[in-house]
Amino acid sequence: MSDLQCDLLVIGSGAGGLSAAVTAAHLGLKVIVAEKDPQFGGTTAWSGGWMWLPRNPLAVEAGIVEPIEEPLAYLRHELGDRFDEARARAFLEAAPRMVEFFRSKTALRFIDGNAIPDFHGRTPHASLGGRSLCAAPFDGRRLGKRIADLKPPLPETTLWGMGIASGAELRHFFNAFRKPASLWYVTKRVLAHWKDLLLHRRGMRLVNGNALVAGLAVSAFEAGVEIRINCPARRLLRGSDERGERVTGAVLATPEGVIEVRARCGVVLACGGFPHDEQRKRALLPHAPTGREHWSAASRSNTGDGLRLGETAGGCVATDGAQAAALAPVSLVPLVPRADGSFAHFPHLIERGKPGLIAVTRRGQRFTNEADSYHDFMQALLAALPAGEPVQAWLVCDHAFMRHYGLGAAKPAPMPLGPMLANGYVKRGTTLADLARVCGIDGDALRKTVQRYNAQALAGKDDDFAKGETPYNHMQGDAPFAAERGWPNPCMGPLERGPFYAVKVVAGSLGTFAGLKTNDHAQVLDAQGQPIAGLYAGGNDMNSMMAGHYPSGGITLGPAMTFGFLAAHHMTGGEPSP
């Protein structure tokens, strides 16, 4: 067994781990990042890349200035008796400093979300915008040969492997065959991507979470951080020095053999939570009694390693959150021609709010506002189903919707629909009765539901679930498209002409909330609530400061980046610059 020496060992290479690594390196520490997978980036590389970061510099520069009490009050209302003021205040005070550090001293750049509202517009102190940021598009060529080690975006969410940024870019793709300017934009993007495929075997214009990881990784390499792939952590090391007993490193399994990494300042656990740990899911997710009824869209290697490592050192996993996972409707996409029956897990984040789609249970009835957040959608589905019934619903649309927006992993025109019909992912019926029969839905109830919904869509008011009545709903909808058709509500359009289509969604998530209990410095706490010297948690290995609630988009990556930044400063004995 050989040894390595460093100041900080980070286990995991998503946003939380890389934020800590880059910050620590800039503070003068020698840093090693150990990644279990053959590529770095974790679930962050598959994500939309948005971060909830109130009072950030880009918002302030645009004239959106709010005192800390505003987002603090929003969280207090949203989290109720689970609100942790110390951690919330630490996050909100440090978030602007973190953004300024990364944009001024690293390769990472941001684009603003100044028009992106919080999820729950009826909650006091919710914002209409200015609390979100995303990584700006990034040139993958800056990674050099290490581009091969960057986890590519989730294939099912791309076009020929090309990531598409949310917002204006995505609208261009939806409108490519309706507006000449959009067609020209899409043509240039596709041609540039094909050129990248020929020259580099992957796209080089990185967007969303892929751009975030790439920017962090380039920043890490430039600061002297060593990122090691194919290096799962097997156990933590403990020892004593003049500071007392503490975590002093970890044992890694590398392609060259087992090694010990001694870390003078400590270890950050950032392994992505437990979305694919059947035992932990069985214990913490009531809708997954065997652990196999939950289909997360998170990275498949996120199997709870960090939580188990933390527990061996005396850490405790929180079990008192409102939800243990960041719930989302997921559809299972057959991976043809694989013979093992495996599926990709596609998260439905975009199309549910567009005009012309409804969600129903097998009883043929709507159960929620389809344009609400993915977490709220799933909570409503869980509440609507009788105990013990499989957690599933159907997203239903007509032909015009399918060819304009697509449905889940089935892409809009001109991409062919045939393969998704052939593999059974998309169900089709000439009439609603035909579709209901194919899907196992109550046909009479579905017909009545669509009839009622169509009348409401033409009137512009959802009397059942208030669809389209919050700023977040409006953003999820498509106001220009609806207006062209005379539909008053940007989230509602009638399902008129067959054939009709449906995709089944099941219980899933974007990741997990329940993690190791930490303080406002990201130190892991023991059973007595005392910090474990030398041990920190980041990303989804840290118990979410949102305590199982989901008040806005980006509430995973924003705190992950910020607490990684805070952890690095704490272990060096300093405070972030004001």
N, C-alpha and C positions, 0 to 999 in steps of 0.2 A: 504494500500500500504506500503510494507516494503522497506527498503533502504539497499544498499550495498555500501561500500567505497573501492576505489582502486586508483591507480595512473594513469593507462591507461586502457581504455576499447577498445577492438578491436571487431568490428562487422563483422563477417565473418571468415572462417577458412581455406581458401586456402593458397597458398604459400605467397602471399603478406601480409595477416593478421598475419600468424604464424611467418614469418620472423620478423615483427615488435614486436610481442609479446615476442619471445625468446630473441631478442636483448635487449629489454627494461628490461626484467627480469634480464639479466646478468649485466645491468647497475644499478640494485638495485631497480627497480620499482615493485610494486605489480600490477599484470596484470590479467584481466579477458577477456576471449574470449567468445563472444556470437555467437552461430551458430543457424541459423533458422531451418536447417534440423535435422532429428533424428540421423544423422551421420555427423562427421566432415570431411573436406577435399575438399568440393566443386568440381569444375571442375578440379582442379589440380589433384585430386585423379584419374580422368579418363584420364589424359593426358599422353603424352609420357615422360614427366618429363625433357625434354631438356631445357637448359638455355643458352642464348647467353650472354657470359661473356668474352669479349676480355681481353687479357693480364692476364688471370687467373693464379694462382700459378702452376697448373698442366701442363699448356702449357709451362710456363717458365722453369720448371724443366725438361721438355723434349727438351729444347733448342729452343723453338719457342718464340722468344723475339721480340716484335715490339713496337715502340714508340706510345704514345697515339694518335699522329697525323694520324696514319694509319687507325684505325677504325673510327676516327673522320672524316677523309676525305671520307671514304666510305659512312658514313651516310650523309655527306653533299651532295654528288653526288646523293644518293638514294632519299633523302627527298626534295631536291630542295628548293623552297621558303618556305617550311613548316619546315625547319630545325631550331631547337631551340638549339643554341649553349650552353646556360647556363645549360639546363637540360642534354644535351648529354655529356657535359664535366663532370658534377657532377656524372652521371652514370658511365662513363668510368674510372674516378678516384677512385670511391668507390667500383666498382665491385671486383677488386682483394682483397681489404681489407675485403669485406663481405665474400668472399670464405674462406679466411684464418681464419677469426673469427669462422665460422661455423665448419670448419674441425678441428680446434685446441681446441675449447671450448665446442663443442656440440656432440651429437650422430650422426649427419649427416655426411655422407661420399660421395665422388664424384668419378665418373669415367670420364676420359677425352674424348673429342670429337676432338682429334688432327688431325683426318683424315676427318673431316666433313667440307665441304666447305660452303661458303655463297651461297645464292640462285642465285645471279646474277653475274656470273663469268666474264661477259664482262664489268661490271662497274669498273672504276678505283679504286684501293685499295681493291678490293674484296680479301678475303683470301681463301687459299686452306685448311685451318684447324687451330686449336689452339684457336678458339673463342667460343667453346661450351663445356658444361659440362652436365652431367646427375647425378642424385642420384644413388649411388651404390645400389645393391640389399640389402634388409634390412630384418632382422629376425623379423617377426610380433610378436613373443612370447615376445619381449621386451616391448610390450605395455600392457602385462598382461590382466586383464579383460577389459581394454579399447579397446582391439582389436575389440570388438563387436561394438564400436562406430566409427570405421574407415570405411569410405565409400569404398566399394570394387570397383575394376576396372569395367568399362563398360562391362556387360556380353557378348555382341556381339563381342567384340574384344579379348575375352579370349577363352581358350580351357578348358571346364568344370570348368570355374571360375579361371583358372590358367593364370596369366599374363605372357606374353612372351616378354622378352627384345628385343629391336631393335638391329640390327647389327648381331654379330656372332651367338647369340642364335636363332634369327629368321631364319637365314640361315640353322642352324641345322634342324629346323622343316621342312623347304622346302625340304631339302635333305635327310630326314629320310629314304626314301625307295630307295635311290640311293647310299648312302655312309654308310658303316658299322660304322664308327666313329660317324656319325650324328645319326644313329639309336640307338646306345648305349647311346649317350647323351640324346636323347629324351626319351628313355625308363626310364632312371634314374629320369629324371625330372617328368615324368608322375606318376611313382610309388611313388615318394616322395610326390607329390601333393595329390594322393589318400590317402596316410597315413595321411596327414594333414586334409583332409576332414573327415576321420574317427575319428580323435582325437580332432580336433578343429572346424569342420564344415566350414572351409574355408582354403585357401592356406596361408601358413606362410612365404614362400619365396616371398617377395614383391619386385616388380620391377617398373621401369618407375615412373609415377607420384604418384602411390601408395607408393612407397619407399620414395619419397620426403616428402610426407605428414607424413608418419610414423616416419621418422627421425626427422622432425620438431616437431611432437607431443611429442615424447619421450623426446626430448630436452626441450620442454615447461614444461612437467610434472616434469622433474628433476630440473628445475629452479623455480618451485613453481607456475607456471601459472595454473590458473583454466580455463578449457574449459567446457563451458556449452552448451549442445545441446538442441534442441527444444525451443529455446529462440529468436524468431524474435524481432527485434527492432521496436518499434512503433513510437517514436519521439525522437528528441534530446532535451536535457536540456540546458538552457543558464542561465548565472548568471554573477555577477561581484565580483571581489576581488581587492586586491591591484594592480593586474596586469591589471585591466580594465575588460571590458565585453568580455566574451568568452564562448565557448561551454564547458559545465561542466559535461556532461554525457548523459545518454539516458534512456528512459523507455523501459523495456523489458517485453514481454508476456511470462511467464514461465509456466510449468505444474502446479506449485503451486500457480499461480496467477500473477498479474502485480506487477513489482518491479521497483524502481528507482535505477540506478547505478550511483553514483557520482564519477567522474574521475578527480583527481587533475591536471594531466598533459594534459589530452585531450582524444579525441576519434579518432580512425582510422576506416574509412569506407572501407571495403574490401569485398563487397557483391557480386562480380562477374559480374558487369555490367548489361546490359539489354537484353540478347539474347532471353528471353521469355516474354518480355514486349511488347504486341501488340501495345500499343499506341506509345511508343518510336520507335519501328521498323517502324511503319507507317510514322512517322515524319522524320526518318533519313535514311531509306533504300528505295531508289527509286524503286527497283525491288519488294518491298512488299507493294503495295498501300493500302492494308487493314491490314497489319501487320501479316497476316496469310500465306503469300507466302514464308516465310523464316523458314527453319527447322534446328535450331542450334543443334549441338552435345554437347553443354554445359549443365551443370547441370540444371534440369528443375526448380529448385527453384531460379535461377538467373533471377529475374523479375524486376530489376531496383530499388530495395529498397534503396541501398546506394545513387544512384543519386537523388532520391526524397528527402531523408533525407538531403543530402547536399544542395539541392536547398532551403529547408525551413530555412536553416541557412544563406542564401545569396550566396551560391555557384552557379557557372554557368557551364552548360554542353557545351563542345565544339561542334560546328556543322560544322567546316570548314576543316575537314580532307579529305584526298583523298578518303577514304572509312570509313564508320562508324563501320564496322565489319571485323573480320579476316576470310575472305571468304574461304569456302571449299565445294567441292561437297559432298553431303550427299545422301544416299539412305534410303528409308523408309522400315523398316523390320517389317512385320506383327507380332504382339505379340500374337501368338496362345498358349493356347486356349481362350484368353480373348475375351469376346463378345462385348466389347465397341469399337472395331475397332481401337485401339491405335497402335502406331508404335514406334519402337526404331529408333533413328537417327544415322545411321552408317557413320562415316567420312572416306572417301576414301583417305588415305594418303600413302599407300605402293604399291599397285599392279599396279598403272597407269604407272609407269616407267619401268615395266618388259617387256621383249621381247615377243610380241605376242598379244598385246592388242591395240585397237584404241578406240577413243571416237568420236561419230557422233551426229549431231542433227537429228531431224525427217526427214530432207531432205536427210539424208544418207551421209552427207559430214563431213569430219574432219574440226575442227575449231581452233586447237591449238596443241602445243607440249604437249603430254600427260605426259611426264616425268618432266615437270616444276612443280613448287610448287603448292600446292592446291589453294592458293590465286590467283596466276597468271592464273591457269586453269579456275577459276570461272570468273575472269575479262574478259578473252578471250571469254567465253561463253556468258556473258552479252553483250559484244560488237558484237557478231556474230548474235544475235537474233533480229528480227524486234521488234519495240516498241509494247508493249502490249502482246507479245507472252509469254506463260508460260515458265519459266526458267527451262529447263530440257534437258538432253542429255542422250545418251546410251553408256555404256562401253561394247564393243563387243570383244569376244575372241573365240577361238576354243576349242575343247575338251581337247587337250593336255595341253593347258594353264590352263583351269579350274581345272584339276585334280592335276596339279603341284603347282599352286599358290593359287587357289581359286579365288573368285570374290566377293569383298565386304564381307558381312556376311556369304556367302557360303564358307565353309572351303574346303581345298584341300583333296585329298585322304589321308587316307582311310575313312575320315568322309563322311557320306552318303549325297548325293545331293538331294535325293528324297523329303525330307520335304520342302526344299527351292523352288523346282519346284511345289510342291503341293499347297503351300500358295501363289504362284504367284510372289514371290520376284524375282526369276530367270526365265527368258524366254528362251525357247529352240526351235531351228528349225533344222531339218535334213539338210537343205540347207540354204544358206544365204537368198534366196527368202522366205523360210518358216519363218525364224527368223524375217525378215522385216515385213511380214504380221502380225505376232503375236504382234510385237511392235508398229506397225503403222508408220514404217519407209519407205521412198521411196526405193523400192526394187531395181530398176534399178540403182539408184545412189549409193546405198550401194555396189552392185556388182562391179561397176566401181571403187569405192573408195578402196575396198579391193584389187582388181586387181592391181591398181597403187601402193598401199602401199606394197603389197607383193614383187613387183619388186624392190622397193626402199629398203626394208628390206634385200633382198638378195644381193643388191649392197652395203648396209651399209650406205646409205646417204639419209636423209630425205630432199628432195628438196623443200618441202612445208613449214615445220616448224622447221627445223634444230634440230630434236630430237636426243639426245645423244651427243651433241657437247659442252656441258659445264661440268665442274667438278661435279656440283650438279646432272645433268642428269646421269653421269656415276655412281655416288653413288646410285642413285635410280634404276639403271638397274641391270643386273645380268651377268657380263662379263664371269665368268667361264661357266655358262650354255649356253650362246650364243656361246662361242668359241667351246664347245663340238659339237655344231650343225653346225659349219662353218658359223655362222652369224657374220659379221664384227662389227656390232654395238651392244653394250650391252643393248640398250633399244629397239631394233627392231628385231622382228621375224615375219615370215609370218603367216597368219591365213589360214591354209591349209585344214584340214580335219574336216568334221562335225562329230557329231552335233556341231552347233554353239550356243553360249550363249550370253545373254545380261542382264544387270541390269540398271535400270533407276536411274539417279542421278538428284537431284534437288538443288535449291539454299539453301545453308546452311552456317554454320560458326563453328569455334572452340570457338568463344566468340566475344566480341565487343571491338572496339577501342575507340569510342567516350565516354568520361567520364568527370568527374569534372576537371576543369582547376586547375592546381597546379603549384607551383614553384619548384625550385631545392631541396627544403627540404621536398617535398611532402605535403606542406601546401595547403589547399583548398583556392582558390582565389575568391574574390567577383567581382562584375561587374566593379569595378574600378581597378581591378588587384591587390588589397591589400589582404594579408593573413588574413584568419578568425582565430582568436586566438583559440587554443585548438582543431582545426579540421584538420585532415589529411585524405588523400585518398591513397589507395593502390590497387594493382592488376588491374582489369579491371574497378574499380570505378574511377581510375585515368585516365585522358585523356592520351592515349598512346603517349609516346615521339616519336614514329615513325610516328605520324600524319596521320594514315591511310595507310601507306606503310608497306610492309612486306619484308625487305631486307634479312632476314635469319631465320632459324629455331630457336625457343627459345626466340624470341624477346618479348614475353609476360612474361614468367616466369623469365627471367634474370633481366629485370627492376623491376618486382614485388618483387623479393627477395632483390634487391639492394636498392630500394626506401623505402621498409619496414625497412631495416637496417638504412638508413639515417634518416627516420622519428623518430625512437627511439632515435638516438643520438641528433637530434635537440631538442626534447622535454625535454631532460635532460640537455641541454645547453652545450653539448660536441661535439667534432669532432671525427670521426673514426680514430683509430690509423693508422699511415702510414705503 
